[in-house]
Amino acid sequence: MKKGYKKVQIMILIMVLLLIIAGCRRTIGPEEVEDNQPPTEQEMTEEETQDIEEAPIEEGPLQFTLENQRQEEVTLSELKGKPIFLTFWVSWDEDSKEQLEVLHNLQRLLEEDVSFVGVNATTFETAEHKDILAYLEEQEYEFHIVFDDEGEVQDAYYVGSFPTTFLLDESGEVVQLFTTLMKEDKMIEALEPVLEKLLP
């Protein structure tokens, strides 16, 4: 009975969140970052943009410390204790920017229960750093967006397309991987079993 009650709680939470998202999702404004053509080797195939990979990664948590858009150091291990959505993105990709918008919407609803981190794949950028910072400031994102200046974090996570999003559980273990744009409803659906484990 107790387990069934937990599932009812989760379903009610998801339904409420989806209703709120439908009402509060904001429209993405004019582009502030110049849209340049991405490097040829980074062009995604149709299969990469259509398929969602959900295979768990067994190597364990991959830690890093990077500087965010406010020039603060962010250490991934310090965010443990609740689930984390970790998204790798670049400014020349429209899906990447829309994924940041999705994270923004979810962060406003779930900030007490979930952490959100955007990782800019700086070595694959075509825009100036100052222009990216100006874009982020205009969007008023409150979650951490860090800059992988050396490409070491991108390499460690084997990221080859953008956006790529990892769902980490409360212990920092990667439990799901998504290699395409994920909307709010799909991210909440992926989050459900992780949050269910944390319910009292």
Phi, psi and chi 1 to 4 in degrees:
 res  aa     phi    psi   chi1   chi2   chi3   chi4
   1 MET       -  -41.9  -70.4  -66.6  -66.5      -
   2 LYS   -63.8  -40.0 -171.0  173.0 -179.0 -179.1
   3 LYS   -65.4  -40.6 -172.5  174.2 -178.0  179.7
   4 GLY   -63.8  -37.1      -      -      -      -
   5 TYR   -64.2  -39.3  178.9   68.6      -      -
   6 LYS   -61.7  -42.0  -73.2 -177.2  179.3 -180.0
   7 LYS   -64.5  -37.9  -70.5 -176.3  177.3  179.8
   8 VAL   -63.7  -41.3  170.6      -      -      -
   9 GLN   -58.9  -45.5  -76.2 -176.9  -48.0      -
  10 ILE   -62.2  -45.1  -72.7  -69.7      -      -
  11 MET   -63.5  -40.7  -67.4  -54.1  -62.0      -
  12 ILE   -64.2  -43.2  -68.0  173.8      -      -
  13 LEU   -59.8  -45.1  173.9   63.4      -      -
  14 ILE   -63.6  -44.0  -70.8  173.6      -      -
  15 MET   -62.0  -43.1  -70.1  174.1   61.9      -
  16 VAL   -64.2  -43.9  170.5      -      -      -
  17 LEU   -63.0  -41.6  -71.7  173.8      -      -
  18 LEU   -64.7  -37.9  -68.6  177.1      -      -
  19 LEU   -66.0  -41.1  -72.5  172.9      -      -
  20 ILE   -66.3  -42.7  -65.6  173.2      -      -
  21 ILE   -60.0  -42.7  -72.5  167.9      -      -
  22 ALA   -60.8  -30.3      -      -      -      -
  23 GLY   -90.1  -24.5      -      -      -      -
  24 CYS  -112.2   -3.4   74.0      -      -      -
  25 ARG   -63.6  124.3 -174.8  169.5 -175.3  180.0
  26 ARG   -91.3  158.3   66.1 -178.9 -173.8  178.0
  27 THR   -85.2  137.0  -56.3      -      -      -
  28 ILE   -71.0  129.5  -62.0  175.8      -      -
  29 GLY   -82.9 -170.8      -      -      -      -
  30 PRO   -56.8  147.7  -20.9   30.9      -      -
  31 GLU   -74.1  131.0  -55.3  -57.8  -24.0      -
  32 GLU   -99.5  -23.2  -69.4  -62.3  -41.6      -
  33 VAL   -99.0  128.8  178.7      -      -      -
  34 GLU   -60.7  132.2 -178.7  180.0   -3.6      -
  35 ASP   -87.4  100.1  -67.3  -40.1      -      -
  36 ASN   -98.8  162.7  -61.7  -41.8      -      -
  37 GLN   -71.8  133.5  -68.6  -63.5  -40.3      -
  38 PRO   -69.5  160.2   26.0  -34.0      -      -
  39 PRO   -57.8  144.7  -21.4   31.5      -      -
  40 THR   -55.8  -41.0  -56.8      -      -      -
  41 GLU   -68.6  -10.7   63.4  -92.6   25.4      -
  42 GLN  -101.1    2.9  -74.1  -59.7  -54.6      -
  43 GLU   -66.4  130.2  -68.6  179.0   -8.2      -
  44 MET   -89.1  142.7  -67.6 -175.6  -71.2      -
  45 THR   -81.2  165.1   65.3      -      -      -
  46 GLU   -61.4  -37.8  -71.4 -174.2    3.9      -
  47 GLU   -63.2  -39.2  -69.6 -177.7   -2.7      -
  48 GLU   -66.2  -35.7  -73.2  175.8  -38.5      -
  49 THR   -83.5  -14.8   56.7      -      -      -
  50 GLN   -98.8  -29.7  -69.6  174.1   -4.0      -
  51 ASP   -90.7  144.5  -66.3  -23.5      -      -
  52 ILE  -115.0  121.5  -61.7  175.0      -      -
  53 GLU   -91.3  129.2  -61.4  178.4   17.1      -
  54 GLU  -123.8   22.7  -61.9 -172.3   -0.6      -
  55 ALA   -80.5  127.3      -      -      -      -
  56 PRO   -60.5  148.3  -21.0   32.5      -      -
  57 ILE  -104.4  128.8  -62.5  177.1      -      -
  58 GLU   -98.6   -3.2  -61.4  178.7   -5.5      -
  59 GLU   -70.2  -16.6  -72.9   83.3   -8.1      -
  60 GLY    98.5  176.9      -      -      -      -
  61 PRO   -65.2  139.3   23.2  -32.6      -      -
  62 LEU  -108.6  111.0  -61.4  170.2      -      -
  63 GLN   -90.0  156.5  -59.8  -56.0  -34.6      -
  64 PHE  -159.6  159.8   60.7   77.6      -      -
  65 THR  -129.3  118.7  -62.6      -      -      -
  66 LEU  -135.5  161.7  -65.0  173.4      -      -
  67 GLU   -88.5  137.8 -169.8  173.8  -82.8      -
  68 ASN   -95.3 -173.7   69.8    6.6      -      -
  69 GLN   -66.8  -13.9   72.3  -89.8   40.1      -
  70 ARG  -104.1   14.9  -66.6  176.1  -71.6  -87.2
  71 GLN    62.2   33.9  -62.9 -176.0  -40.3      -
  72 GLU  -107.4  144.3  -56.4  164.0  -22.4      -
  73 GLU   -78.8  131.8  -77.5 -163.7  -12.0      -
  74 VAL  -118.6  122.6  176.6      -      -      -
  75 THR  -109.7  123.8  -60.3      -      -      -
  76 LEU   -58.3  -40.3 -173.0   63.8      -      -
  77 SER   -63.0  -24.3   60.8      -      -      -
  78 GLU   -74.9  -12.3  -66.9  178.6   -4.0      -
  79 LEU   -93.0   -2.2  -57.3  178.0      -      -
  80 LYS   -62.7  159.3  -70.9 -162.7  -51.5 -178.0
  81 GLY   114.8  -18.9      -      -      -      -
  82 LYS  -148.6  160.8   54.3 -174.0  178.4 -180.0
  83 PRO   -59.1  154.2  -21.2   32.0      -      -
  84 ILE  -131.5  131.7  -57.4  169.9      -      -
  85 PHE   -98.9  121.9  -83.5  113.5      -      -
  86 LEU  -117.7  111.1 -176.9   68.0      -      -
  87 THR  -114.5  126.7  -67.1      -      -      -
  88 PHE   -93.3  131.9  -71.0   80.7      -      -
  89 TRP  -147.7  163.8   70.3  -73.3      -      -
  90 VAL  -137.5  152.9  -74.7      -      -      -
  91 SER   -75.5  -19.8   65.6      -      -      -
  92 TRP   -83.8   -2.1   44.5 -103.0      -      -
  93 ASP  -108.3  121.0  178.7   70.0      -      -
  94 GLU   -64.2  -38.6  -68.8  -58.0  -42.8      -
  95 ASP   -63.6  -35.4  -78.2   -9.6      -      -
  96 SER   -62.1  -45.5  -74.0      -      -      -
  97 LYS   -67.8  -35.2  -71.1 -171.3  -76.9 -172.6
  98 GLU   -68.9  -33.7 -174.3  171.5   -7.4      -
  99 GLN   -64.0  -36.9 -169.8   67.5   73.0      -
 100 LEU   -62.9  -37.4  -66.9 -175.5      -      -
 101 GLU   -64.7  -39.0 -170.8   68.9   18.7      -
 102 VAL   -63.1  -44.7  169.9      -      -      -
 103 LEU   -60.4  -39.4  -64.3 -173.2      -      -
 104 HIS   -61.1  -45.9  171.8   75.3      -      -
 105 ASN   -62.5  -44.3  -67.9  -25.4      -      -
 106 LEU   -70.2  -36.1  -70.1  177.9      -      -
 107 GLN   -62.3  -36.8 -169.4  -94.6  -17.4      -
 108 ARG   -67.0  -25.8  -69.8 -172.1  -64.5  174.1
 109 LEU   -94.6  -30.4  -61.7  171.2      -      -
 110 LEU  -122.1   15.7  -61.7  169.8      -      -
 111 GLU   -59.5  -24.8   60.1 -178.1  -25.1      -
 112 GLU   -79.5  -19.1  -66.6 -175.2    2.0      -
 113 ASP  -115.4  -17.1  -58.2  -52.7      -      -
 114 VAL  -140.1  143.4 -176.5      -      -      -
 115 SER  -102.0  149.3  -67.7      -      -      -
 116 PHE  -130.6  132.2  -60.6   87.2      -      -
 117 VAL  -137.3  127.6 -179.9      -      -      -
 118 GLY  -102.6  131.9      -      -      -      -
 119 VAL  -112.0  112.0 -179.4      -      -      -
 120 ASN   -78.1  121.7  180.0 -106.4      -      -
 121 ALA   -79.2   77.9      -      -      -      -
 122 THR   -59.8  -34.0  -47.2      -      -      -
 123 THR   -69.3  -13.9   57.4      -      -      -
 124 PHE  -107.9   11.5  -76.7   84.7      -      -
 125 GLU   -79.6  151.3  -87.1  -64.5   -7.8      -
 126 THR  -114.4  -11.2   56.2      -      -      -
 127 ALA   -96.5  155.2      -      -      -      -
 128 GLU   -68.6  148.0  -65.0  -70.7  -24.8      -
 129 HIS   -57.8  -40.6 -173.9   70.3      -      -
 130 LYS   -64.1  -33.8   61.8 -179.3  177.8   62.2
 131 ASP   -71.0  -36.4  -65.6  -32.4      -      -
 132 ILE   -66.3  -42.8  -62.1  172.9      -      -
 133 LEU   -62.0  -39.6  -72.3  175.5      -      -
 134 ALA   -64.4  -40.3      -      -      -      -
 135 TYR   -62.9  -46.1  171.3   75.6      -      -
 136 LEU   -64.9  -37.5  -64.7  174.6      -      -
 137 GLU   -64.9  -40.7 -176.8  176.6   -2.6      -
 138 GLU   -65.1  -37.1  177.4  174.5  -21.9      -
 139 GLN   -73.0  -18.3  -61.0  -55.3  -51.3      -
 140 GLU    59.5   41.7  -61.6 -178.3  -17.4      -
 141 TYR   -71.0  131.5  -64.0  137.4      -      -
 142 GLU   -95.9  -20.2  -64.4 -179.2    3.1      -
 143 PHE   -77.9  164.1   60.3   92.6      -      -
 144 HIS   -69.1  130.9  -64.0  -61.2      -      -
 145 ILE  -123.2  111.8  -62.6 -179.9      -      -
 146 VAL  -104.7  161.4  -62.5      -      -      -
 147 PHE  -115.9  117.1  -64.8   88.4      -      -
 148 ASP   -89.8   73.6 -174.8   17.5      -      -
 149 ASP   -60.1  -34.5  -66.5  -30.1      -      -
 150 GLU   -95.4   -8.1  -55.8  -60.3  -35.7      -
 151 GLY    77.2    8.3      -      -      -      -
 152 GLU   -70.2  -38.6  -65.6  178.0   -5.1      -
 153 VAL   -70.6  -41.0  177.3      -      -      -
 154 GLN   -59.2  -43.2  179.1 -172.1  -20.3      -
 155 ASP   -66.2  -40.6  -70.2  -16.3      -      -
 156 ALA   -62.9  -34.3      -      -      -      -
 157 TYR   -92.7    3.1  -81.4   83.9      -      -
 158 TYR    55.2   46.6  -61.6  101.3      -      -
 159 VAL   -86.2  124.5  173.9      -      -      -
 160 GLY  -123.9   -3.0      -      -      -      -
 161 SER  -146.2  161.6   61.6      -      -      -
 162 PHE  -130.9  139.8  -52.8  103.9      -      -
 163 PRO   -78.1  149.8   30.9  -35.7      -      -
 164 THR  -123.6  129.5  -69.9      -      -      -
 165 THR  -123.8  132.8  -62.1      -      -      -
 166 PHE  -108.9  139.1  -65.6   82.9      -      -
 167 LEU  -105.3  119.0  172.1   57.9      -      -
 168 LEU  -106.7  143.6  -74.4   64.4      -      -
 169 ASP   -82.7 -174.9   64.9   15.0      -      -
 170 GLU   -65.2  -18.7   71.8  -76.5   -2.6      -
 171 SER   -93.2   -0.9   64.5      -      -      -
 172 GLY    92.1    4.7      -      -      -      -
 173 GLU   -81.5  136.0  -62.8  -74.3  -18.4      -
 174 VAL   -72.6  124.2  177.5      -      -      -
 175 VAL  -112.9  -23.4  -66.5      -      -      -
 176 GLN  -148.0  153.3  -70.2 -159.0   54.1      -
 177 LEU  -132.7  131.9  161.7   65.3      -      -
 178 PHE  -126.6  126.7  -51.8   99.7      -      -
 179 THR  -109.9   30.8   57.1      -      -      -
 180 THR  -150.4  170.4 -172.9      -      -      -
 181 LEU   -61.4  128.6  171.2   63.6      -      -
 182 MET  -112.8  123.0  -66.5  -68.7  -68.4      -
 183 LYS   -79.2  170.0  -62.0  -70.5 -171.3  175.5
 184 GLU   -58.1  -44.1  -70.5   91.9  -20.3      -
 185 ASP   -64.2  -38.7   57.4  -18.0      -      -
 186 LYS   -70.1  -35.5  -65.8  -62.6 -176.6 -177.2
 187 MET   -69.7  -38.4  -65.9 -176.9   77.2      -
 188 ILE   -65.8  -38.9  -69.6  174.5      -      -
 189 GLU   -62.2  -41.5 -177.7  179.6  -27.6      -
 190 ALA   -67.2  -32.1      -      -      -      -
 191 LEU   -75.6  -24.6 -170.8   60.7      -      -
 192 GLU   -50.8  -53.3  176.1 -175.1   -8.0      -
 193 PRO   -66.5  -26.8   20.6  -30.8      -      -
 194 VAL   -71.6  -44.2 -179.6      -      -      -
 195 LEU   -68.2  -33.2  -73.6  177.1      -      -
 196 GLU   -60.5  -36.0 -174.6  175.5   16.7      -
 197 LYS   -65.8  -23.8  -67.1 -168.4  -54.3  179.8
 198 LEU   -91.9   -8.3  -59.3  177.8      -      -
 199 LEU   -68.0  140.9  -73.6  174.9      -      -
 200 PRO   -67.9      -   22.8  -31.8      -      -
